Amino acid sequence: MPVRTFDFTNLDARRLSKIGSGWANLRVDHNSTVTLITETGPTSAQVDFRFTASYRTEVAVIGMIQIEGQILWEGDAAALVKGWTAGGQMPAAAANEIHTVIMTNCIPETVILAREVRLPPPVPIPQVQVQPPAVPPPARGRSPEIA
């Protein structure tokens, strides 16, 4: 069940407030949603998706990045489409693979788009803490061992 192709069809990034004004306790939420699955052949299906990163504080929405695209998925396309049209569900293995590919491709793109509209990156920046060098214990003279 591999994903054969991945394509962005729409990129939208918006900052809705002035830079830094009221950005205390900023929360970034990610969401990937499959919007449509269509069978393109007996063993392939086209999966349309939307990825959203929303920036919000306790009182306001600060910004939003939305990416839409398409994936060409290979596997049991008839079962995938049947499950999707019947109840909006995909087999667990296919869903894991599809959403992993969406996140893997969209998160780096949102970092670039966030920089362009001057929003913080949508992933936590690693905190670097340099430890001072360990001080060696003072040298001791030899002493007899007592048991």
N, C-alpha and C positions, 0 to 999 in steps of 0.2 A: 504494500500500500504506500508507495512513495509519492511524494509531491514532485511533479515534473517541472512545472514552471511557477514563477511568482512574479506578479506585476502590480505596480502601483497605478491606480487610475485617477486618483484625486488626492491632493494634499492641501490641507487648510490649517493655518496657524494664526491664532488671534490672541493679543494681549488686550484685556479689557479695562485696565487701570494704569495709572502712572507707575513708573518703575519705583519699587520699594515702598510705595505709600500703602500702609496698612497690611503689609505682608507677614505680620507676626503669625506664627502657627500655621504656616502654609502647608496644605495637604495636597498631594498629587495622587490621583486615582487612575489606574489603567483598566481598560476594558476591551476585550476583543469579542466581536459578535459576527457570526455567520449570518448573512442576510438572504442568501439564495443559493441553492444547489441545483444545477441542471445537468442532465446526462448528455455527454457529447459523443459517446460511443459505448460499446458493450463493456469496456474496461476503463473508461475515463469519465470524469465529471468535472465541471467547472464550479468552483466554490467562490462566491462573492463574499467579501468580508468588509467590516468597518472596525478600525482600531481607534480608540479615543483615550487621550490623556487630558484629564481636567484638573485645573489648578484652582483650589478654593481655600478660603479662610473660613472662620466661624460666621462671618457676616456677609461675604460676597464671593462671587466667582471672579477670579483674577485673570484667567486665560484658558484657552482650550486648543488642543491640537487634534485634528481628526484626519485619519488616513483611510482611504478606501482602495480596494484592490481586488485582484482575482488570482486564484490558484488553480492549476490544472492538476487534479489528483487522479492517480491510477490505482485500481483495485476493483472490488465488486461494486460498480457504479449503480447498478439497479437496486441493490440493497440499501446503499447510501441514500439515494434519491427517495426510495419508498419510505424509509424511516423518517427522513426529513419532512416529506409532504404529509405523512400520517400524523406526526406529533411534534415536529420540530426538534427531533432528537437524532443524533448520529451514534453509530457504534462507538464504544469507549476508545478503542484503539485508534480509530480514524479521527475522532474528536481530539484526542491527545496529540496526535501528529499534526493535525491542521492548526490547532491553536498554538502549539510550540513553534511552528514555522512562522505564523503570524507575529508572535511576540519577538522571535529571533530577528526578524527582518524589520519590524516597525520600531522597536525600542531605539536602535541606533539612529534611525531616521528622525525620530522625535527629538533626540539630543541635538541634531543639526538644526531642525526647525525651531526649537526653543532658543537656540543661540541667535538665530536670525531675528526673532521678535523680542529678544531680550527677556526671556523667562528663565528661571533656574532649570537646570537639566532635570528630566523626569526620573532620574535614578539617584539613589543616595551617593554622594561623593564619599569615598573612603576617608576616614579620619586617620591621619598619620600621627603617631605618637612615638617620638624617638626616645628611647630609654638611655639614661646616662650610663656610661661604661661602668661595669661592676668594679668596685674597689677590692683589690686582692687583700686577703687577711694579712695582718702584720706577720712578718717572718719571726718564727720562734726558734730559739736554740733547741738543741736536742735535749730531751729529758728521758730519764729511765721510764720504762713501761712497768706499771704496777698492776698486777692482776688480783 
